[in-house]
């Protein structure tokens, strides 16, 4: 049936994500809902995951197609197999969605930097637009994982360059990523927009603390995030050991929220360090207990180790801590300092003793904790929450479809 004269069809956006299921991926889910609320039709391709096993479902009017991802890469070969498997399913589901619904643009959310292959196919043969949502700098991520600039590192650089070449427009999560898009990706600065991963104030709510998480101790130190190699959880466990056994601070409980490839190794390390009674690993949990734990915390931490990847990346957890009015301790990294400013204390890079001392100092200075928490709370609500970033994100698509 033909559309009535003067009535334009809603633009349809296909978002492809490889590394996390939706709606668990908080940034992408905020983007998808922003598009939907602005009148776009939204389709998502992503992997299945714990709690997100349905191969298709519609949530908030957003169509989510999930594919199996039985392989979880650990070495170079593992990642090649994982990404190849994901690419096959992304291509298949993109064709299925195109034939069933149609779409006008593909938004690729890395990692990895191979989703452009799907975008390029539809761009060349069907003249569809391609937007690159730059979440991770994969060459630096490879260095963080494997520590060498070998042939695979060069492949990462090539794939990144090809992704930028394919993109009509690119979205950067911060100014460091924008600089990479322009200098390494050769993108026209006018085609790169910074859209930060601000927390949703509807989601990150202050709720009453629950003392049970303190395990009958006076203080709680909280962490939420991925349990991977570059996240520095091994550093944090060493920091806990220093506090508990060297500084005799047996009044501190650590609660670590999240899942990842290193979780079992970290649990073993925790046991080896004789910290099992002082450290609680929750795994991946729903928002309700997560918010309860973080609201109970006296200090929240970001132990991301100083690497090129972490120095240039904006960590969602920092702004989530701030949205709850929590003081932070982290290593001194460029984007971490930009986000938190006076809401955080900054330990010397890789200095676990300095990290431990800053946690201890904050625990012993409640007025300073309160001041830092209030600063972060105010900064998020005035400058960094998703409501501030959403108009910038929508502007990308207004530019993309200008004149269409």
N, C-alpha and C positions, 0 to 999 in steps of 0.2 A: 504494500500500500504506500502511495506517495505521501510525503509529509506535506502538510498544508502550507500554502504560500506564506512566506515571511516567518515561518517557524523553523528555527535551526535545530538540528539534532544535537543532543548533548555530545560533547567530545568524550571519547573513551580512552582511558589510560590503562595500559598493562604495566604493572610493576613486577620485576623479577628479582627475587632475593634467593641467595644460595645457602647462606650460613646459618640462618635462624628461621624457625617457623613463625607464622603470623597467627594471632596478634601478639606473640611474645616479643618480637622485635619492636621495641618501644618507639624508636624514631620513625620507622617505616609505617607503623600503625597510625601514628599521629599525622603523617603525611597523607596516608590514604583517606583518613577521616576528614582532613582538611579539604582534599579534592572533592570528596563526596558531598560535603556540606556546601561547597561552592557550586554544585550543579554538574560535576563531572560524573561519568560512570567509571567505576574502578574495578579492575580485575588484578588478582595477585597470583603469582606462581612462587611457591616456596617449598622447602622440604617438610616432611612430617617431623614431629618431635614429641617428647614426653608430654602428654596432656593435649596434644594436637595431632591426633592420629587420623582424623577423618580426611579422606582424599578430596572431598569437596564439601564446603559449607558456605552459607551466606550469613555474614555478621554485619549489622548496621547497614545493610544494603550493599555491602562490598563482597564480591565474589572471590573466594579463596580456593585455589586449586593446589593441592599438595602432592608431591611426588615422594616415592620411597628414597631413602638415602642410607642404605645398609652399611656403606663403607665410611669410616671416619679416619681420615688421613693422619698419620703420625710421622712417617718419613717422606722423602721426596716422592717415591713410588706410590705411597699411600695417597698423597694429595693428588697426584696425576690421575689415579683411578677414581677417587672421590669426585673430582671436578669433571672428569669425562662422563661419568655416570649422570651427574647433575645436569650437564649440558645437553645430554640426550633427552632427558625428561623435560627440560626447559623448552627445547625446540619442539618436541612433540605436543606439549600442552599449549604453547604459543600458537601452533597451527590449529589445534582444536578450538581454542578461544577465538581465533581469527575467523574461522569458518562458521562458528556458531553465533558469535556476537559481533565480530569486527572490532578494531581499535584504531586509534589515530596516532598514538605514540607509545613507545616503550621507554620505561625508566629502569635502568639497570643499577642495582645497588650492590657494589662490590663489598667484600672479596668473593670470588676471585675476579681478575680482570680478563675473563674470557666471555662474559655475557654479551659483549659487543658483537660476537659472531651471530647471535640470534638477531640483534638489532640491525646489523649490516644486511642480513638476508631480506628482512622486511623493508629496509630502507631502499635497497637496490631494486627489488622486484615489485614492491607495492607502494613505494614513495611514502613510507611512514617515518615519522620523526623519531629521533633517538636522543634521550637525555641521560647523562651519566651522573648518578648520585654517588659522589666520591666519599665513601665511609672510611676506608683504610688505605694507607700508602703501602702497597704490597711489596715493592722492593725492600723497603725498610722492615716490613714484617718478616720477610724471608731472612734478612740479616739477624733480626732478633731471635728467630727460631734456630737458624743453622750457623750463623756467625761467619759467613764467608761470601766473598763476591766472586762466585764461580760462574759457570755457564748458565746455571739455573737463575742466578741473580740477573744476568743479562737478558734472559728470557722474560723475567718479570718486568724489566724496563721496557722491553719491546711490546709486551702485551699492554702495558699501561699507555704507551705512546699510541698504539693502534686504537685503543679505546677512546682516547681524546680526539684522534683524527676522525673517528666515526661520529662523535657526538655533535649534535646541533647546538646544544647548550650543556653546560656542566654546573653542578651544584657542589660547592666546597663547604665542609663543616667548620672551617675557620680560616684565618688569613694565611696560616702556614700552608694549608692545602691549596688555597688559591694561588699562592706563589709557585707551588709545584705544577699546578695546571698550566700556568702561564709560561714558566721557564723550562720545565722538563716536558710538558705536554704540548707546548707551542700553541696554546689556546689564545684566542683574541680576548684580552681582559674584559671586553664588553660582553663576552659570552659566558663569563664565570660569575656566579652569584654565591655569596656566603650566606648559608642558612644554618645557623647553629642548632645543636640538638638540645634545645631547652626543654626542661621537664614540664609536664602538664600539671597545672595547679589543681585540677580536678582529681588527679590521681595521687599526687604526693601530698597527702593530708596529714596534719598533726593529729594524732590520736593519743589516748591515755597510755602511759608506759605500763609494762607488765613485768613486775620484779622477778617473776619466775625465770626469765632469761639470764638473770645475774647469778644464778646458781648459788644463792646465799652469800654472794660477795657484794662489796660496796659499789664497785664500778663495772661498767660494761664498755668495751671497745668494739665497734661494729664495722663490718665490711660487707659490701654487696658488689658482685661482679663475676667475671669469668674466672674459672680456675684453670689457667693456662700457664705456660712457661714464662711469658713476658710480663705477666701480671704481678710478679714478685711476692706471691703468697709464701714461698719458702723464706724470703726475707722477713716477712711478717711473723712467721713462726719463730725465727731466730730472735726477733725483737721481743716476742712473748717470753722466750726462754731467758733472755737478759733481764727482763722485768721481774719474772717470777723467781728465778733462782739466783741471779747475781745481785739484783737490787732488793730481793726479799719482798716483792710486792705481790703477796698472795691474796690481795683484796681485789684483783682484776680478773674478770671473765672476758674472753674473746668469743664473739659469735660471727662466723663467716658464712655468708649467704651466697649460693651460686653453684654452678656445675661446670664441668669442662674436662678436657682430656687428662689433666693432671690431678684430678680429685683424689683418686685412690693412692697415688704416690704421696700426695700431701698428707693424707690420713696416716700413712705409714711413717712419714717423717715426724708427724705430731707424736706418734707413739714412741718412736726412737728418742725424741727429746723429752719424753715423760711429761707431756703437756695435755694428755687426754682429759684430765679433770678440769683444765683451764680453758680449753678450746672446744667450741661446739661447731661442727659442720652441719648445716641444715640441708645442703643440696639445693636444687631449684624448688622454690616454694611460691604459692600464690601471693598476691599483693597484700592481703590482710595480715598474715603473720610477718611478712617482710616489713610492713610499715610499723607493726607493733614492736619489732626488734629494734629498728632504727630509731624509733621514738623513745625507746628505753635507753639507748646508748648515751653515754656521757661524752664520748669522743668517737668520731668516725675516721677511718684511715683509707688512704689510697697509696698502696705500696708499689705501684708500677715502677719498675726499675728504669734507671736512666739509659735509654737507647734512643737512636734517631727516631724510631717509630713513636715511642711514648712521648718524646719531647715535643713532637709536632702534632700530636693527636689530642683532641678534646675528649675527656672521659665523662660519660653521662653521670657516673656515680658521684662525681664532685658536686655537680649542680643539684642532684637529688638530695645529697646531704644538706646542702645549703637551703633547699626548699623546706626542710624540716627544722631549720635553725640549729644545726649541729656544727661545732667547731671541728676542724680537720687537721690531720697531720699527713704530710706527703713529702716525697723527695722534690727538690727544687727543679721543676721542668717548665719550659716556656709556656705551653698552653694551659698547664695546670695552674700556674701562677696567674695567668690572664683571667681564668675563670673565677678562681677563689679570692684572689687579692688578700684583703685583711681577714678573711674568714678562715685562713689556714696558717699553720706554722710550717716552715720548709726545712727539712733535714738536708744536710750535706749529701750529695750524690753517693749512693751505696754505703753510707755510714750508718750501720744498724744501731750503733750505740747512740748516735745523735738522734736517730728516729725514736729510740726508746726513751731518751731523756726528754724529748719534746712531748711525748705522750704523758710521761710522769708529771712534767711541769704543769700541763693543762689540767690533769686530774687533781692536782694540789692547789689550783687557782680557779675556783668556781666562778668568780666575778669575771675573769678573763674569758672563760668558756662562754659565759652569757653574752659578753660584749661581741665576741667573734661570731657566735651563732646569730645574733641580731643583725650584724652586718651582712652576713651571707643571706639571711632570710629576706632582708630589704633589697639586696642586689638582685636576687632571682626574681622577686615580684615586680621590680621596676625595670629590669634590663634584660634578663636572660630566659624567661619562661617561654613556652611554645607560642603563646598568644602574641608575643613580640615578633617571633620568627615566621609565623604562618603567612602573613601578608607578603613577605619576601619570597616565600616558596610559591605562592600563587602567582606572583609576578613573573616567575620563570615560565609558567605555562601561558600566561597572557602574552608574553613576548614570543613564545614558540608558535602560537596560533594566530599571531597578529596578521590581519588581512585575510584569514581563512574563514 
